[in-house]
Amino acid sequence: MKKYLVATIIAFLFLASAKTFANEIYVITVYHFRDSQEVRLDTYLQTAYIPALHRKGKTEIGVFKPIANDTSADKLIYIIVPYKSFDEIQIIDESLLKDKVYTQAGQDYINASYQSPPYTRMEKIILTAFPLAPQMRLPHLTSDKKDHIYELRSYESPTEKYHLNKIKMFNEGGEINIFSKINANAVFYADVIAGSHMPNLMYLTSYENMQDRDAHWKSFGDDADWKRISGMDEYKNNVSKADIILMHAASYSDY
């Protein structure tokens, strides 16, 4: 099974380099940082990196900070960028250092000393959008932005086969339809094809505030279709670990 999965990923990457897929590709960059590094990271993202991506046509960039940052020593920032192809990822990445506006605005980050780095660690996660949610959908929230709650969930599975089963549960099984029915303002649902936690999938939902979030999840849990599909033997044991990250959008996030 493992050899088959590796071969499948290699074939997918090869094909993706040659054409644009209808299903978007998402790159999630996660910065780990200390309190003393936060202002430098925010300044770089707000004045250099995100404006550079905007100039290259990327206008749906999400930047989020977990609520848990308030009490955590290992603080995080998540940057989520949608792409049309793997080629586009490479082209944009390579073009950044040729962008004089970017290199000037981001020089504190780009030329940081090893003795004073702007973060403690960086990781990247690459995902492909689900068949029934091929494009990112920006949320329609009306409350104050500082009150918005974004919920990033990561569902790991015990094996590749169980992982594919959980993806099926979201798509053909109807889990995505339930989120749509309760108006959870889902931004994306995607399969992780490269990252430190695999096999897994991730999805992002959004809410007006924490009370709205809790009410939506109660509606989800009470939904008759959810009770039906979650009780089906076909979908038993397909999640071995679930990570739930509640976040606020940065002031300079696109949504």
ZALUMMAR-974727 format. One line per 2 residues: number of its first residue (from 0); their letters; for each residue x, y, z of C-alpha. Coordinates in pm, whole numbers. Example, Ala and Ser with C-alpha at 12.3 -4.5 7.8 and 13.67 -1.06 7.14 Angstrom:
0> as> 1230:-450:780  1367:-106:714
***
This chain:
0> mk> 0:0:0  283:237:91
2> ky> 469:177:-238  145:234:-427
4> lv> 82:562:-243  434:690:-311
6> at> 404:603:-680  65:775:-695
8> ii> 201:1095:-537  500:1100:-773
10> af> 272:1055:-1074  40:1326:-945
12> lf> 325:1572:-896  458:1497:-1245
14> la> 122:1559:-1404  61:1868:-1192
16> sa> 384:2025:-1314  257:2003:-1670
18> kt> -93:2143:-1638  -335:2340:-1425
20> fa> -590:2138:-1229  -946:2245:-1156
22> ne> -885:2153:-792  -680:2416:-614
24> iy> -356:2347:-435  -302:2502:-93
26> vi> 25:2581:76  3:2634:451
28> tv> 314:2791:601  339:2762:978
30> yh> 581:2986:1165  676:2899:1522
32> fr> 795:3204:1714  859:3362:2051
34> ds> 700:3679:2187  1006:3883:2094
36> qe> 980:3773:1727  612:3849:1666
38> vr> 647:4211:1556  920:4123:1305
40> ld> 711:3844:1155  399:4059:1135
42> ty> 595:4342:975  746:4110:714
44> lq> 415:3946:629  215:4269:623
46> ta> 460:4496:440  662:4258:221
48> yi> 539:3902:164  163:3947:129
50> pa> 186:4265:-84  429:4078:-312
52> lh> 183:3792:-352  -95:4041:-418
54> rk> 110:4188:-703  131:3837:-847
56> gk> -244:3791:-839  -279:3605:-509
58> te> -557:3799:-335  -713:3532:-111
60> ig> -439:3492:149  -539:3395:501
62> vf> -318:3480:797  -423:3341:1133
64> kp> -301:3326:1491  -429:3055:1726
66> ia> -617:3171:2033  -387:2939:2228
68> nd> -95:3174:2149  -202:3379:2451
70> ts> -76:3113:2691  161:2906:2477
72> ad> 541:2936:2478  550:2800:2120
74> kl> 343:3059:1935  222:3007:1578
76> iy> 116:3196:1267  -60:3015:980
78> ii> -46:3157:626  -275:2986:373
80> vp> -225:3054:1  -425:2894:-285
82> yk> -253:2809:-615  -375:2683:-952
84> sf> -84:2445:-1013  248:2325:-875
86> de> 417:2523:-1151  260:2840:-1015
88> iq> 403:2772:-668  754:2739:-807
90> ii> 724:3036:-1041  602:3269:-767
92> de> 859:3149:-514  1144:3201:-761
94> sl> 1016:3544:-862  1009:3686:-509
96> lk> 1382:3750:-483  1367:3930:-820
98> dk> 1102:4165:-683  1293:4474:-567
100> vy> 995:4614:-379  968:4287:-186
102> tq> 1340:4256:-110  1353:4616:11
104> ag> 1046:4588:231  1147:4248:364
106> qd> 1518:4303:419  1497:4267:799
108> yi> 1352:3917:748  1550:3817:438
110> na> 1887:3928:576  1828:3828:938
112> sy> 2133:3712:1131  2158:3356:1257
114> qs> 2198:3515:1600  1863:3692:1570
116> pp> 1629:3494:1343  1268:3614:1295
118> yt> 1121:3276:1397  1222:2955:1576
120> rm> 1099:2709:1312  902:2705:988
122> ek> 702:2422:833  502:2386:513
124> ii> 199:2171:437  85:2107:79
126> lt> -274:2009:12  -509:1945:-279
128> af> -874:2051:-264  -1146:1786:-234
130> pl> -1354:1691:-540  -1675:1843:-398
132> ap> -1494:2161:-287  -1243:2225:-568
134> qm> -1210:2599:-506  -1160:2808:-193
136> rl> -1472:2995:-83  -1420:3309:122
138> ph> -1653:3335:421  -1947:3574:440
140> lt> -1913:3711:793  -2071:4038:904
142> sd> -1945:4091:1260  -1629:4275:1362
144> kk> -1324:4100:1215  -1154:4075:1554
146> dh> -1442:3857:1676  -1431:3610:1385
148> iy> -1335:3254:1471  -1153:3035:1222
150> el> -1133:2666:1299  -862:2459:1133
152> rs> -908:2086:1179  -663:1811:1095
154> ye> -786:1450:1086  -515:1186:1084
156> sp> -600:827:993  -438:501:1107
158> te> -353:390:749  -375:519:393
160> ky> -683:306:332  -866:458:629
162> hl> -756:802:512  -913:749:170
164> nk> -1224:626:348  -1246:950:550
166> ik> -1207:1156:232  -1492:953:81
168> mf> -1699:1025:393  -1655:1399:333
170> ne> -1737:1377:-37  -1962:1092:-147
172> gg> -2065:1024:213  -2218:1369:253
174> ei> -2016:1531:534  -1944:1839:322
176> ni> -2316:1870:248  -2389:1882:621
178> fs> -2144:2169:672  -2312:2350:383
180> ki> -2657:2283:526  -2570:2438:864
182> na> -2388:2728:692  -2049:2671:856
184> na> -1879:2911:612  -1621:2651:511
186> vf> -1320:2802:336  -1165:2477:210
188> ya> -1148:2100:250  -826:1937:135
190> dv> -609:1628:131  -258:1667:274
192> ia> -10:1533:19  306:1656:194
194> gs> 354:1744:558  482:1616:890
196> hm> 152:1450:990  21:1194:743
198> pn> -202:1045:626  -443:1324:703
200> lm> -684:1582:570  -746:1940:680
202> yl> -1034:2181:651  -1111:2538:759
204> ts> -1448:2667:877  -1535:3017:999
206> ye> -1782:3180:1236  -1898:3523:1351
208> nm> -1772:3465:1706  -1717:3184:1958
210> qd> -2087:3160:2046  -2170:3124:1677
212> rd> -1904:2855:1644  -2045:2655:1937
214> ah> -2399:2684:1802  -2295:2558:1458
216> wk> -2115:2257:1600  -2420:2172:1811
218> sf> -2629:2186:1493  -2377:1960:1321
220> gd> -2381:1705:1603  -2763:1707:1614
222> da> -2803:1675:1237  -2990:1360:1133
224> dw> -2763:1301:832  -2452:1324:1052
226> kr> -2600:1077:1299  -2675:845:1010
228> is> -2335:852:837  -2131:860:1158
230> gm> -2308:543:1267  -2236:353:946
232> de> -1995:60:976  -1838:169:647
234> yk> -1688:478:812  -1585:337:1148
236> nn> -1234:404:1287  -1117:622:998
238> vs> -980:897:1225  -707:817:1476
240> ka> -620:1174:1582  -800:1505:1547
242> di> -631:1840:1602  -858:2141:1648
244> il> -702:2487:1619  -921:2789:1695
246> mh> -780:3109:1546  -833:3479:1485
248> aa> -743:3639:1154  -456:3886:1156
250> sy> -561:4244:1083  -387:4222:745
252> sd> -538:3888:644  -743:3899:322
254> y> -1037:3738:502
***
